[in-house]
Amino acid sequence: MKVGLISDCHLGYGEGKIYEDNFFRFECAMEKLKNCDAIFILGDLFHTKFPDEETILNTLKILNKVKRDEKIKFKINDKEVESFKPAIICMHGNHDRKIRTKNIFHVLEEAIKNFFYLPIGKVEFDDSIFFVMSYVPERYAFEILRKNLNPIPIKGKRNFLLLHQNIYPFLYSQKEESSLRIDNLPKNFDYIFDGHIHLKYQYNNLIFLGSITITQLKKEEIESEKGVYILDTENLNLKFEKIEGKLKYYYLEINSDEKNENEIEKILEKFEKDSVVKLRIYGNREISDKFLKLLSKKFEEKLILKIQNDTETKTIERKILIKNELKEIESVDELIKNRLIEVLEKFGFKHSFDLDKVFEFLIDGDYESAYDFIVKEQKTLDKFVK
């Protein structure tokens, strides 16, 4: 059978032409995958867990075009399912993760007959089985993978593991942590597919799908090919299908010691209309913010211009001072989490479970659900709740 694999679409990201280009890329991706028997979306279909109405509507229009009359039978967590082809199985990522009872993916399940949301579990076809774990906080990933999913390859079938996590040393950001490492991943899988990392890359049987869009405007992200994969489960052939948007993205670095202001302008004039240009200016010679503002104004009708000024010594020094100050300040999130731990310890509760779930209830002001979740999770509650 043919299985499509796609990740990190980030629908709803950006404004204007960038917003529209992301949907164009997604539509191109679905067009390339429409003849598959099944499609797995490995997280971050949306850029936020609360996509607006326009984003939801645009997504529904594209996904509804994919359905064919032909049907396929398979199992989700041992429950038999029949669906129109291609069956679309969607994981959540770190951007669109929402652990409340209902979320946007439940809406899509009701609206699209061949769409299935699977936070964690397994999908079994005649010749293959896909173990799925949607994004969980990085510090819990290894434990949840081992205890909650416990993926063990089945003899006589092709076996695949699907994730949306950092896997050390492959990190989305060097600031992020990771409890998953290449040396503690489950063994004997034909392929392990991972989302989250926006760069297309392969390390042995570990495949990083990359994203279909560009959100960070980093050099490596812009230069990495964007696309989807089609897997043949019979012979394990894996084919990459490249996707290009209507907008062209460029990463440009200019040394201020080698180019003056007039020369910088002339370089930008060479780009075609509607190009997305990330311009990083560096060097010892200072380029003023006033000039850069005038530069942005001059090209606002022609280019989508993002400028990073790394030339000012004073700015660099100020940035270092600010960063040092910020390191000493706890985030609001951390303050709430620390207070939550204090409350749990005060009443004798353990707090080794996923505190992020309780934290999200608290952020939403849903104290009843927070209490219910704690009661359900704690083995020590019998002496408190009769």
N, C-alpha and C positions, 0 to 999 in steps of 0.2 A: 504494500500500500504506500501511497504518497502522503507525507505529512509536511505541512508548512510550519515554519518557525519564525516568529517575529517578536521584537521586543522594543521597549522604550520609544513609543510613538509620541508621547507627550502632547496629545491632542489638547488644544486650548492654550498652548503656550504662545506667547508673543502677541503682537498687535498688527492690524492692517495686513500688509503683504506677507509678513512672516507667519502670521496666524493662518492665512489662506494657503500658503505654500506647504505648511505642515499637513493640512488636509489633502492637498494634491498628492503629496508623497504617500500618505496613507492609502488613498484611493489607488495609486499605482501599485502599491504593495499588495492590496487585496486582489487586484486584477491579475497579478502574477501568481497568486496562490489559489485562485478560485477553482481550479481543477483538481486540487488536492482532496483526499478523502477526509482529512482533518487538519485543523489549524490550531496551533498553540500560541497564545500571546503571553510572553513571559514577563508580564508586569509593566507598570507605568504606561498603560494605554492612554490614561489621562495625565495631565500635568499637575492636577490637584484632585483631592478627594471630593471636592465640591464643584464639579464643572458646571458652567452656566448653561442656560437653556439652549442657546445657539450651538454650543459645542456638543451637547447631547443630541440635538436634532441632526446636525451634520454627521455625527458618528452613526446614528441610526440609518440614515439614508445610504451611507456607504456599505455598512454591514448587511443591510437588507438586499443589496444588489448581488451579493455573493451566493445566496442560497440556490441550490439546484433541486430538481424534482427527485433525483435519485436519493435513496436512503441508505443509512449505514447503522449497523447494530454494534454496540460495545457496552462496556461496564464502567461505571464511575463508583468507586468504593464498593465494589461487588454488586451494585444495583444495575440491573439490565436497563439499557437506554436505547431508544431508536430515534434517529435524527436525520433530517435532510443533510445532504453533503454540501459543502464540507462542514462537519461538526466543529464549532469554534469553542475551544476550551481556554478560558481566560484566568490568569493569575493576577493578583494585585502586586504592585511594587511599593517602594517606599514613598512615592509621591501620591498615589491614589489609594493607599491603605486606609481603610476605615473599618474598625472592628465592631461597630454597633450592629444591632440586629439586622438592619436593612441598610444597603448602600447602593450606589449607582449601578453596580453590577447585577444586583437583583432586579433593578428596573430593566436592564438590557435583557435579562433572562425572560422576563414577561413579554417584552416587545419583540424579541427575535427568537423564532422557534428552534434555530440551530445553534443557539448561544448558551454556554454553560460556564458558570463561575465556580472555580475550585480553589479555595484557599490552601488546602492541604489534602493529600490523598493520592489515589492511583487511578489511572485510566487504562483499561485493558481492552485490547483488540485481539483478533484471532491469532496474529503472529507476533504481537509485541505488547509491552507494558511500559507505561510512562508514570514514574513516581514524581509527584509534584509538591513542591513547598513554596508557597508565595512568600513575599518578604516578611521577615520578622526582625526585631531589633538585633543588630549584629552580635551583641554580647550573648544572646540566647540561641543563635543560629545552630551551633553545633549540638547543643543539648536537645533542642526541639527536633532537629533532623534525626538524631539518634533515638530519642524516646518516643516522640509523637508519630513520626513517619516510619522510622526504622526500615529503610529501603533495602530489601534483600533480593538480588536477581533471581529470577525464576528460570529453571532449566527448560529448554525447549522453546523459549521465546527470546526475542530481541528485547534488551533491557536498557531503559533510558532514565536519566534523572534530570529534572528541570528545576532551576533555582533562580532567585533574584537577590543575590547577595554579593558582598565582597568575598573574595577567596584569596587569602594572602599567598604570595606577595602581590597579587593583582587587585589593586584598590582603586575605587572611583576617585578617591582623594586621599593623599597621604595623611590627612588629619583624621580619617575614619579608622575605626577599629575593625577587627575581624576575628571571630572565633573559629571560622572555617579556614582551613589551610589546604594546600594541595596534597599534603601528606596525611591529612585525616579525613579526606573524602572517602565515601564508600567505594569499595573495590569491585572489579569484575563487571562494570557497566560498559555497554558498547559505546555510548557517548554520554557525557554530562554536559548539558547545555545551561548557560548562565546569561541572565540579563543584567541590568544595572550598570555594568561597565559599558560606556558608550563607544568603545573601540572594538572593532572586529579583530579577533585574534584566536589562534589555536595553540594549545599546549597539550601534546599527546592526544588523549581522548576528551579533553576539556575544551569546549567550544564557547567562546564569548561571542554572542550574536552581534553585539554592537547595537547602535540605535539607527532609526531611519531618518532622524532629524538632528539638528544641531541646536543646542541650548546654551552651552557654556562659552562658545566662541573661542575656545582654546585652540592652539595651533594643531595639536595632535588630533583633536576632535574634528576640526575642519578638514584635515588632510586624510582622515580615515574614510575608506569606502563605506557607503551606506547601502543597506539592502536587506534581503530576506533569504532564508535557506529553505530548500526543499529536500527532505530526507526520504530515501527509498528504504523502507524497513526490511525489504527482502535481501538486498545486497549491500546495505549500509552506505550506498553512494550518497554523498552530501553535495548538493549543488547550490552555489551562491548566485542570487539574482540581484544585480545592481539596480539601485533606484536613484534617480536624480530629480531634484525639484526644479521648478521654474526659476527660482532665484539661484544665483551663483554666489558662493561664499569664498572669501579670500582672507588670508592672514598675512599682514604686511608689517615688517619691522624696518624702521628707518633710524639710522644713527645720526643724531643731531650734529655731531662733529663733522659729518661728511656731507650733509644736505642742509641747505638753509630753508627758510620759510617759503620762498618762491618756488624752490625745487620740489618741496613737499606738495605744494598745490598742483604743480605740473604732473607729478606722478599720479595723483588722484584723478586728474582730468582724463587719464587714459582708460579708466574703468568704464565698462558699459553701464547703461542706465539700469537702475534697480539692483545693482550688485550690493551684497552685504559685505562690508569691509571692516575687519577688526584691525585697527592701526595702532601699533605699539611704537612709541618714539622713546629712544633711550640715548644715553651719551652724557658727556660732561657739560656740554653747552645747554644752557637752560632754554626751554621753549615755554613761553608764557601761556597761562590759561586763557588770557584774553585773545591771543591769536587762535587758539584751538576752538574757542567759542565762535569766532568769526569764520573759521574754517568749516565748522559744522553747519553754520547758517548758510554759507555759500553753496554747499553740496546737498542741502536737505531735500531738494526737489529731484536730485539725480541719484544719490546713493543712500543706503542705510548704513550710516557711518558710526562706528563705536571706537572711541579713542581712549588709549591708555598712555598717560604721560609719566614716564619713568626718568625724566631728565633733571628735575629740580632737586638739588641737594637738600634744600630746606624741606621740600615735600617728603623726601625719603626719610629724613631725620624725624620729621613730625609723625610720619606713619609708624616708625619704630616706637616712638614714645607712646602713641595712642594704643598700639598693640600691646605694649607692656602693661599699660593701665588696664586694658580690657581683660587681660589674662587674670587679673586680680579680682575681677567682678564675676560673680556667679550669675548665670542666666536666670531669668524668671522661671523657666522650666525646671532647672536644677533646684531652685529654692522650693518649688512646690513638691518636687519628688523627695527632697530631703525632709520636708515637713510631713509628707505622707509616711515615710519610713518611721519617723518619730511617733506618729499616731499608732501605726501598726505595732511597734515595739511596746508602746505604752499599754496596749490591751493584750499583749502576749501573743500577737500573731506573727507567723513567719512571713518573710517577704522575699523568698527565693523565686517566686513566680514572676510573670511578665508584668512589671509595674507600669509599663507604658499603657496597658489596657485600662487600668484604674485611672491613670493620669488623663487619658482622653475623656473618660466619663467626667472627671472633675473639671476639665477645661470647658466641657459642654454644659456644666452645671447640673448634670444628671447624677445626683448623689445617691438616689435609690438604686440605680444600676451599679454604681461603684460598690455600694454595700453588698448587693446581691452577688456580685462577682467575687468579692473577698470571702463571703460566707461559703460559696461554692468551692473555692480553691483551697481553703484552709482545713487541714485535718484536725487542727487543735481547737476548732470552734465548738465542739460538743459541750465543753464546760462553760461556754459563754451563751450559746443559743440552744434553748430547750424546745 
